[in-house]
Amino acid sequence: MSLTQDLEISQDIPEDVIFPPSDLYSDEPQLESYFHLQQMLLLLKCLDWWWRDCNDFFSAGNLTIYYSPRQRKSEDFRGPDFFVVLGTERKPRKSWVVWHEDGKYPNIIVEILSSSTAATDRGLKKQIYQDTFRTPDYFWFDPDSLEFEGFHLLDGEYQSLEPNSQGLLWSQQLQLYLGIHQRQLRFFTAEGELVPTPEEVAEQEIQRAEQATQRAEQETQRAEQETQRAEQETQRAERLAAKLRELNIDPDTL
């Protein structure tokens, strides 16, 4: 298209058309798949609920981290699928700019593997997170093959984490386990209990309410049955007393 055509098209655009801002929220590409999106949102949702009363952390997914020593956004940036920064203000951000955040890097990173990113996640990114970010906890998870690995930074190098008896890997930074539940990566408490989503919490509350209602109904039924038995006993006693009176026997003297 020629410049003249461009000018003609621009002249035809109504004045009330509003274009999106140029300071976009992130340089990250679209997520690899539906499973990537669901997994990322699941981790965010669970941690946000678990730490709902905390205001000293920032968690995000597929958000650009800018870390250029020369403080340039045109170089040195990465976008982990999921990361958490501790000891910072809990507020929305368009991106994570290290030199605007007191030099803080993520305390934990999780990458969701795919056929197109797995090699980079296992190689280059792992090296950057180890040597430059110095991120203490690094995990990766493949939602297709269920490959799951974790590392902790020790003496400047990532050491593989050993799973516990449930197959869970411990995050020292989060003080939570990570593990696979129903083919998804989830958080678990130090006791090995699943950290629920808000929807799961609501469902549990509904189930508990239904169980409480059932118990109340059962108690009501038992009380009604006891009342019926008491009435039957009273009726039998009255019939017996009537029979005794027919025999000229005063039941009150017995």
N, C-alpha and C positions, 0 to 999 in steps of 0.2 A: 504494500500500500504506500502511495506517495505522500509526501508532506502536505501537498495541497488537499488530498483526500482526507488526511487526518484533521486538517483545520476545518474542512467542511463538516466532518462528523461532529467535531467538538462544538461547532456553532449551532448544531441541531440539538445538542443536549440541553434540556431545560435547566434554568438557573437553580431550581429547588432540589436538584439531585445532589445528595451528600455522599462523597466518596469516603471509604474507610481511612482511618488515620495511618500515617506512615510508620509510627512507632509500634510495630506489631508485637504481640505478646511473646513470641518465641520463634526461633529460627528452625525449630524441629520439623521434620517431614511428617506426613501422616503416619499413623500407627500401622504396623505390618498387617494386622488382621483384626477381626472381631474379637478373637480370643485375647489378643494383646490388650485391647481396650478394656475388656471385661476384667482381665486380671489386674491391670493397673488400677482401675477404679475400685476394685475389691480391696486391695491393700490400703488405698487411701481412705476408703470408707471405714474400714475396721480400725485403723490406727486413730483416725479422727474421733471415732466414737470412744475408743478405749481411753484416749487422753482428752476427753471432752472438757475436763475441768482444768487442763493445763494451758498456759499461754506462752510457754517458752520454747517452742519448737516450730519448725516450718517443714511441711511435707508436700511433695509435688510429684507429678509424673509427666514425662515427655516435655520437660521444661528446660530451656537452655541455661547452662552454667557458663558464664564468661569468666575466664581466668587469665587473661593476657597480662604478663608482667608490665607491658607498656600501656595497660589500661585501654586497650582497643577492642571494640566489639567485632571487628572484622577479622580477628584472628584468635586462636586458642579458645575454642568453645566446644562443649559436649552437652548432650541431652540425655541423661539416664532415664530409663523407663520409670523408675521410682527412686526417690531419695528423701532422706530426712536430715535436717540440720538441727542440732540441739543448741540450747542456750541462746536463742534468738527470739525476736518478737514474732508472735503468731499473727500474721496479717497477709492479705493477698499481695502477690508480686507478679509483674509481667515476665520477669526472668530473674535468675540469681546471678548477681554481679558481685564477684568476690571482693573487689576493691571498694564496693559500697556497703559491704556486710562485715566490716572489721576483719577481713581476710579469712573468714570462715568458709570451710569446705564441708561437703556432706559427711555426716558421721556414719551413715549406712547407705549403700546403693544396692538396688536390685535391678538386674537386666533380664528382660524376657527374650529368650532366644528364638530365632527363626532361621530358616535356611540361608537367608541373605545376610544376617547379622551375627550369627553364632561365632564365626571365626574371629571377627573383630572384638566381640564381647569377651571371648576367651583369651585373646591375645593383646591387641593394642590397647583396648579400653582397660583391661586388667592392669596393664603396665602403667597407664596414666593414673589410674585410681590409686595404685600403690606408690608410685614414685613422685607424682606431682600433687595429687589431691591429698595423699596420706590418709585416705578414708579407712577407718579402723575395720569396718565390716563390709564385705562384698559378697553378694549372692547372685547366682543366675538360675533361671528356671525355664525349661522348655515345655510349654503347654501341650505339645503333641507327643513327644517321647517321654515326658515326665522326668527328664534329666534335671537333677537338682544338686547344686554344689554350693558350698559356702567357705569363706576364707576370713581369717582375722589377721590384722597387721601385727607382726611380732618382730621386733628388732629391724624394722624397715622393710620386711618382706612378708608377703601373704603366706600364711600357713593354713592348710586344709583343715576344716572343722570335722570332727568325728561325730556322727549321729548318736543320739541316745537310743535306748531300747525301743522307743516309739518311732525311730527314724527321723527325729527332729534335730535341727541344728540351732545352737544357741547364739543369739545376738547379744553380746555384752553391752552394746550401746543402747539398745532398746529394752534390755532386760526381759526379752521375750524370745520364745522359740519361733522358728519358721519351719513349716512342714507341709506336706501334701495332704489335702483332705478333699475327697470327691473330685480328684483330678485338677484341683486348684491349689495355688500356693496361699497358705493362710498363716496367721499368727496364733501362737499358743502361749498360755501363761506358764510361769515357772513350774506350776503343778501339772502341766500337760493338758490343761483344759482349753478348748477352742475359744478364741476371741471372736465373739459374734458380730454380725452386722446389725445395724439398727433394726432392719426388717426381721432378722432372726430373734432379736430381743423382743420385739413387738409380738411375734408369733409365740414365743415362750410365755409372754405375759397373758396372751389370749388363752393358751393351753392351761396355764395355771388357774386363770379365772374360770374356765370351763370345768376344770377338775374341782375347784372350790364349790362351784354351783352344784356339781354332781354330788359332792359330799354333803352339801347342805340339804339337797333333795333327799338323799338317803337317810340323813338324820331326821328329816321331817317325816319320812315314811315310817322309820322305826318308832318315832314318837307317836304317830297315829296308831301304829300297831299296838303299842303299849297301852294307849288310851282305850282301844277296842278291847284288849284283854282285860283291862281293869273294869270296863263296863260289863263285860260278860261275867266276870267274877261277882260283881255287885248284883247282877240279875240272878245268878245262881244262888247267891246268899239270900236274896229276897224270896225266891221260890222255896228254898229250904225252910225259911222262917214261916212262910205261909202254910206249908205242909205241917210243921210242928204245931202251929196254932190250931189247925184242923183237928189235931190229935189232943187238943187241950194242954199243950205243952208250951210254956212261955220260953221262947228262944233266948230272951235276955237273961234268964236264970241259969242257962247252961254254961 
